[in-house]
Amino acid sequence: MEPYKRFVERTLNQGQHVLGQFLRRSERGTNKRTFVVAIVVVFTILLPYALVVRPPQNFPAGALIEVSEGMPLSEIAELLRSEGVVRSSFVLRATIFLTGNQRNVHFGDYLFNKPRNVFYVAFAIAKGEYGLEPMRVRVPEGATIREIAGLFGEKLQRFNTERFIREAEPMEGYLFPDTYFFLPNANDDLVLRTMRENFDTNVASLEADIEEFERPLEEVVIMASLLEREAHNTRDRRMIAGVLWERLEKNMLLQVDAAFIYTLGKSTFDLTKADLAEADNPYNTYVHKGLPPGPIGNPSLDSIRAAITPIYEGYVFYLADKNGVTHYCKTYECHLANKRKYF
């Protein structure tokens, strides 16, 4: 890259030097012929740069440009011209030939994060300087498939949001929330496989504990997804797990408001009596007994661990106030009193 950069800088400096001399001599009364010659020299140096060397105005900064395997140099040069990367396919080819790199062209995805001149582009494709740097995407705990699709869809150009949602919906709850680093050309299939493998890797550390808990992984993940939304610290998650598993054992309705966030997008304080009575909603745990039919998001490892390490203290009711503090009760009368106090 440095030889090209030095060449361009040297050319521009020479042009500026000649032009400067020109103007000084013209001010001292230099004859007309000398002035004309100087003008010709300057334009001979600077005009080619302006016409073919400098980046096009529509340079696709930040966009992925794919150079397909097996493309001849002529097609590559024309592709880069048509995509607005260079002004002249001929100059690009000539530059590569003159530097002896015509057999060293590298195929793949290229990304130029800012406009580059033709010499830079020639060097990049001859040396395989793709310009691809990992992008950071944080998937928060409890995020749903659709929320995850939105996060990656904003960052990755090859990410098909609709296809990801379609393929990932059966895996709701089994994509691990984490901070991920993907190259800009990563697609939705790679993201999906990586997140599922990350879930399997992390849950493997709890495999013996889950087996000892004697509930299938499917139930554990559903419970963990509820805990993720219902509490924000480990102890409350374990306490709520104790309440909910106890309610299941007693054949009581779970009455978990967080399930409505998944289906209606409503929080506890937005729910109406009609919402609570809606029998057509399979996630309505105020009407349907047992766990919801599936996870309501993708839980963290802490929530999964809390689901299999519940704290039982005889509580069968709980509610969180507007400050996020959870209050527990052993009787319905106590629970009603808490509702009057905190709502």
N, C-alpha and C positions, 0 to 999 in steps of 0.2 A: 504493500500500500504506500509506503514512504516514497519510492521512486516516482510514482505517479503524482503524488502530492507535491514533491519538490519540483517536478517538471512544470506543473500548472503554476505554482507560485513564482518560479523563475520566469516563465513566459509573461505573466502579468506584470512582474516587476520590471522586465525589460521594456514592455510596452509603455508603462508609466514613465520610465526613465526617458525613453525617446520622446514621448509626448511633452514631458517637462522641458527637455532641451529645445524642442520645437518652439514652445511658447516663449521661452526666454530669448531665443534668437530672433523670433519675429518681432518682439518688442524692441530689439536693438536695430531693427531695420534690415534683417536678413532678406536676401533677394527672394522674389516670388517663387522661383524655380525650386530653391532649397525647401521652402515651406511646403510646396506641393509634394515633393519627394518624401518629406517627413510624414505628411498625412497618409500617404500611400503605405509607408512602412508600418505605421501604427495600425491602420485598418487591416493590413495583411496579418498582423499578429493577433489583434483582438477580435476581428470579425469571425474567424473560425470558432473561437471560443464561444462567442455569443450565439452562433448558429448551431453548432453541433456538440460542443464539449459540455457546456453547463447543463444543469438539470432542466427538464421541461417544466412549464408552469403548472401542469396538472400531475406532477410527480406523485405517485400513490404512497406517500409516507404512511407507515404503519400497516399497510395491507400485505397479505400473503401473496406471493407470486410463485406459482408452481412451474418448475422446469422438469418436464416429464422424462422418465428414463428412456434413453435411446434417441432423443431428439437431436438432429444434426445442428451444427453451429448456426447455419443459415436460419433455421426455424427458431432457434433460441433467440437470436438477435432480433428477428422480426416480432417475436412474442413480446420481448422487452420494449420494443418500440411501440407496439400497439397498446401495451399496458401503461405507457407514459413514463417508463423508467429511463429511457434514453431518447434523444432526438433523432438519431440516425442509426439504423441497423448496420449500415456499411461501415461507419466509423467504429462501432463496437467490434465488428468482425475484424476490421483492419488492426485495431489495437491489440486484440488477442493474438492475431497472426504475427504481428511485429514483435511481440514479447515471447513468441514461441510456445504459447499455451493452448493452441488449437486442439490438442489431444488431451488436455487436462481439465476440460469443463466438467463441473460437478453437478449432478442432477439433484433435485429435491425442492423444498420450499425455502424461499428467500423472503426476508423482511428487512426493509430499509426504514429505520425509524425517523429519518429526515432526508430531504432531497440530497442526492449524490450525483457527482459528474460522471461522465462516461468512463473515465479512467478508473475511478473507484469501482464502478459496476463491473468492468472487465476484470479487475483484480479479484473481486468477490466471487464471481462464478468460476474463475480459473483456480482459485485456492479453496473453494468450498466455505467461504465466510458467509454463512447463512443469515447471521444476524438474529437468530432465535434465542431468546433468553427466557428462562422459566418465569411464569406468571403465578402470583400468589392468590389463591382463592380460599377464604375461610368459610367453612360450612358450620353454622352454629348448631348447638345441641337442640334437638327437637325439630329441626327444619323438615318440612314435608318435601315430597318428590317435586312438586311444582315450584316450591321455593328454591330448591337446589337447582332446578332447571333454569330458573331466572338468574341465579348467581353466575353459573357457568356460561349461559347464553350471552351475558354482557361482556364476558372476557375473551371467549374463544371463537374465532371466526369460522371454524369448521364444526362447531357444535350445533347439532340439529335439535332444537328445543322440543318440538312436537314428537319426534322419534324417541328422544330420551324419556319423555313422560310416558309414552306408550309402552316402552320396554321396561321401564323402572317401576311402574305402578304395582306390579305383583311383588316387588321387593321393598315396598314401603315398610320401614322399620329395620331394614337389613343393610342400609347404606350408612357407613360410619361417619358421624360428624367429626371433622378434623380440619387442619390447615393443609391444603394441597398445593403442590407446585407442578404445573403442566407447561410444556412448551406451547407457544401460540397456535401451532398447527394441530394440537390434540383435538380429537373428535369426541362425540357423545358416547360412542362405544367404549373408548379407552377410559373415559371418566367413570362410566357405569361399572366396568370390570374392576377398576382400581378401588372404588369405594366399597364394592361388595367384598373384594379380597381383604380390604382393611378391616371390615366388620368381622369376617371369619377369623382373621389373625388375632384380633383383640378379644373376641368372645372365647377363643380357644383357652385363654388363661383362666376362664371361669367354668370350663366344661365340667370339671369334677364337682364343683359347688352346685352347679345347676342339676347335675344328676342326683346329688345328695338331697336337693330340695324336693325332688320327686314331682316336678311339674314340667311339662314339655316346653321346649325352647319357645315355641309359638306363643304360649300363654305368658311366659316370662317377658318376652319382647313387647307384647301388648301392654302388660302391666307397667313395664318400664317407660313406655311412651306416654302413659297417663301420668306417671310420677314426674316425668320431665317437665310437663306443663303445670302440674299442680304444686310443685315446690321448687325452691331455689337453693337448698342446701341439703347435705347428705342426711342429717338427722331427720329433718322433716320428711324427706323421701322415704326413709325407713319406717318412720312412724305412720305415714299415710299408707305405705305398703301393708303394715300390720292391720290397719283399719279395713282396707279394701279386701285383703285375703280373708279377714274375719267375716266381712259381710257376705262374701261368696260362700263361705262355709255355712252361714246361717240362712242361705237362700234369700238374702235381702237384695234389693236394688242397689247398685253401686252409687247412682246419683252423682256422677262426676261431670262437672260443668265443662271441663277442658275438652271433652269430646265434641262439644258444640263449636269450638273454635275450628276444628277440622272440617266439619260439615257446613256450618253456617257462617263461620268467621266472627262469631260473637263471643264475648267474654262473659263472666259471671254477672257483671253489673248491667249487661245489655239484654239479657234473656227475658223473654216474656212468658206468660202462662201458656200461651199457644205453642211456643217453642218446646216447653217442657212436656206438653201433652201430645206432641206430634208422633204418632205411632208408625208412620211410614219411614221415619228416619231410623235405620238399623243401628246407628251409633247413639241413639237416645237412651242413655242408661237410667233415665227416670221412668221409662216405660218397659224396656226390655231387660230382663235379668241376665246375669252373667257378664262376661267380658264383651267388649265391642267385637265385631266380626274381624277386625284387623287393627294394626297399630295406627295411631293418629299422628305419627311423625317418626323421626329416626333418633332414638334415644342415645345418650352418652353411656360410656362404660359405667360411670358412677350410678346412673339410674338403673341399669341392668343389675348391677351388684346390689343396689338397695332392694330391688324386687325379690331377690333370693335371700336377703338378710333382714327380713321385717322385724320390727320391734313391736312385740305384743304387750300392751299394758291395759287391756280390757276396754279400750276405746272402740266405739262403733260409729261415731260421728266426728266430723271435723269441718271447719270452714276457715277461709283466709279473709282477713279484713282488708280494707283499702290500702293499708300500709304493708301488706304482704305477710303479716304475722298470722300464723296458723293456730287455731284454738280447737282443742279436742274435748269430746264429751263421751260419757259412758251411757247417758240416758237421753231420751228424746226431749224431755223437759229442759234439760241443760242446753241442748242444741238450740231449741226454740229461744231460750233466753239469750244465747249468743247472737242469734239472728236479729233479735230486737235491739241488742246492744251495738252491733257492729254494722248493721245495714240501715 
